[in-house]
Amino acid sequence: METKPDSKVDDGIDAPLWMFWKRRRYIVVFMAFLGFFNVYSLRVNLSVAIVAMTENRTVHYENGTVGYEQYFDWSSSLQGYVLSSFFYGYILTPFLGGFISNRFGGNYVFGVGIGTTAVLTLLTPLAAKAGVAVLLAVRIVEGIFEGVTFPCIHAVWSRWAPPTERSRMASIAFAGNYAGTVVAMPMSGILANAWGWESVFYVFGVIGCIWFVAWMFFVKTSPEVDKWISQREKEFILESLGRTEGEQQKIKHPWKGILTSVAVWALVVSHFSENWGFYTLLTQLPTFLKDAMHFELEKTGFVSAVPYLVMGILLFVSGYLADWCQVKGYLTTTQVRRYFNCGAFLAQTVFMIVGAFILEPGPTITCITIAVGLGAFAWSGFAVNHLDLSPKSAGVLMGISNTFATIPGIVSPIITGYITSNKSDEEWKTVFYIAAGIYLVGCVIYWFGVSGELQPWSIEAQERREQEKQQPKAIESLAYTNKVSMEDEM
């Protein structure tokens, strides 16, 4: 039977939790929030910029005539490939990210992944002008470096997050995804209108580079090597994780247990389902608003940001509520993951269908906003579940689930590009119905397969490691006993 966490949490720091600067672990959370802000601002800016890059603009010729031209004459299907190209590279590295984060430290790999993406973003305008093939190559390389970010942050949480604070710490950090989306979408529209589409990539590229320098300076691999952390907070974190200071973590992943675990594959399906709807809207919402709702470029950026603003706010609520339900003993960890995740998926299914069926600006945008916003509760389900199943293998588990969850980022924009070739309302309805159906499938599978308990295969791996550590001591003790016995006989 699953145990419920102790409601007494005392880290020895005389300050409320909202004073995050008083606790080193919450400074790590804040910097991770800003990191994910950059992850998504660097990812979504093209979704808005591509509207400016391909729209007809008025041109006044020297002979006095007026015409219309595009910066890039790309068809809707080619735009789908451009928008999805990021994920061709992204799908290659989540699995790798789980390994290298354990070896080199999740903080280093997380920082380098985002920092390199920021530099490549600065080069995007040059790549686009050099040709669509060069642009695709740059976006693919960006995806390769960003692919490590989610597995790496789980490696960070495995060393910094007490079990009773996992949901809120992870949810606050992940809220940066939506803060980045909320800021990047309208800001990209403003920048494109005021200073041209190139400015979109220059501004967000510079912001990403500044964050990289700050992250590498402030965030350390674990509490043991953080020179600014208090001794009491360090002890509190290590005790909550069942570790002692100076303990070396040599991780051997129980592959058979991982790959045959129903709970692991349930969260993989859940991650895939959430990302299908999320990436569909992330890459296509500005185009949908322009084609089906007939909004102007600058307005599409603002309206596209609203659902992610709601989701970002609700992530704080869902993370705190999930931890509160566990600490108070109202729900077990398994129940929290199941109810939060599946409740969100079911609501998303309903609102996506209703929004598509009505297809009027006010009601449809409201339904999309509610559907995306409620996804915050799903993130307190599947997105934290890796740490429940096996804390020390959480980075690898996230690598596995995020690899499968990247497939929607590749496939959805391409399918949408082909489905909406005529830009008709019925075509866009089909896109939303597909997303709703996938949410429903994810809901059913996660409901029956979810677990919030430390898995037997993870426990067995930990016991083997303990035995390996104790074996040299036993041999040394036996040798000493034999030596004493021999001396007594002499």
Disulfide bonds with the S-S distance in Angstrom:
none
